[in-house]
Amino acid sequence: MLPSSAKRMTNVEFSKIREISAKAAERANAGHDVFRLTLGEPDFDTPAIAQAAAFEAIKAGDTHYTPNTGIQALREALASKLSNGNGIPAKAEEIIVTNGGSEALLDTFLALLNPGDEVMIPSPAWPNYDSAAHLAGATPVHIPMESENGKFISPIEQIEASITPNTKILVVNTPHNPTGVVLSKEELQELANLATKHNLIVISDEMYEKIIADETPHYSIASFPGMAERTITINGFSKAYAMTGWRVGYLHAPTAYYPAIFRVHQFNTACTPGFAQQAALTLLKDGERAVTEMKESFQRRRVLLQSALEKATNLTVMEATGAIYLFVHVQHNDSNIRDFALRLLDETGVACVPGTAFGSAGEGYLRLSYATSEEDLLEAAKRLVAYVG
């Protein structure tokens, strides 16, 4: 008998988001209609100025290793962006350019967590938090978010009640995946107070910060008094700049944690391709117009989809002003929301992610991505409304 895989892999599940996407692809390959509201991937092309910058970098020979931490010009630009745009006291030497936000998260958890440590995760939540905690030998603790007047809010009291001597990290995600909630300044202050009181490290995932509707403000928790020293801020170019396949993310870490995270990154992926970093740098300098155009399109789509879904009596659309998702409660007769999502796909061609892909707190909900054409959104909504009544 061959040696077994690592025991820690027992708790690391395959992506349930990808499960539905794969079944949708099978249906499409068989020649059937499919309306994909699954992956959180902008359907826009990467802005032309970024493509041109990458082509020029490749032609100039920028296809070799870069410094492990990222090219200096990009790190300086990111530090300036965090300082001036987010209010985080950041320096270039506190930045690591990573292969997407996923790597930034995993590097951070591997560097900071010991076996037995606990990670507090308001749920439903992006499943990578759970998997990264397990890969580090730690224990994810899911705290169900509360629903109030059709909106999810941070479960402050429940988080504090669940803190134990083993609790080390608190995950903060705003704008939030999968619910689309943008945390208010007051909610973030409560979380900051809690982290300070219990001496917790905060992981602030702000990947969707530029995709916010209705002029809702975005706040970075690391900008709050006393929080920069205990917060690792994770962000990237995938969502706001339509660069999912380029794999350019970054993190900002305070001095106490930076060396450990850097060592994981150094032996994990070494560096991000130089031409991709040049594309990202170009967008930081000159990409706001493209970001604004995509943001406005997403806002139109969100309003369009929400209005269409509100025609159904058996659907409740939760309030969402950020990211590219609606989180919708469904009254159905299946044993669980996953079975309903599979039946919905099979019988209507509408592909949605079951809320349980984001933890048990997502039971009864579907996540609908509106990163697709308005025509497909309207047809998908029409079929879903007709299906559930």
Secondary structure as UniProt FT lines:
FT   HELIX           7..11
FT   HELIX           16..29
FT   TURN            30..31
FT   STRAND          35..37
FT   HELIX           48..59
FT   TURN            60..61
FT   TURN            68..69
FT   HELIX           72..81
FT   HELIX           82..86
FT   HELIX           92..94
FT   STRAND          95..98
FT   HELIX           100..112
FT   TURN            115..116
FT   STRAND          118..123
FT   HELIX           127..135
FT   TURN            136..137
FT   STRAND          139..144
FT   STRAND          146..148
FT   TURN            149..150
FT   STRAND          151..153
FT   HELIX           156..162
FT   TURN            165..166
FT   STRAND          167..173
FT   TURN            177..179
FT   HELIX           185..197
FT   TURN            198..199
FT   STRAND          201..205
FT   TURN            207..210
FT   TURN            214..215
FT   HELIX           221..223
FT   TURN            225..227
FT   HELIX           228..230
FT   STRAND          231..236
FT   TURN            238..242
FT   TURN            244..246
FT   STRAND          249..252
FT   TURN            255..257
FT   HELIX           258..268
FT   HELIX           274..286
FT   HELIX           288..309
FT   TURN            310..311
FT   TURN            313..314
FT   STRAND          315..317
FT   TURN            323..324
FT   STRAND          325..330
FT   HELIX           337..348
FT   STRAND          350..354
FT   HELIX           355..358
FT   HELIX           360..362
FT   TURN            363..364
FT   STRAND          365..369
FT   HELIX           374..388
//
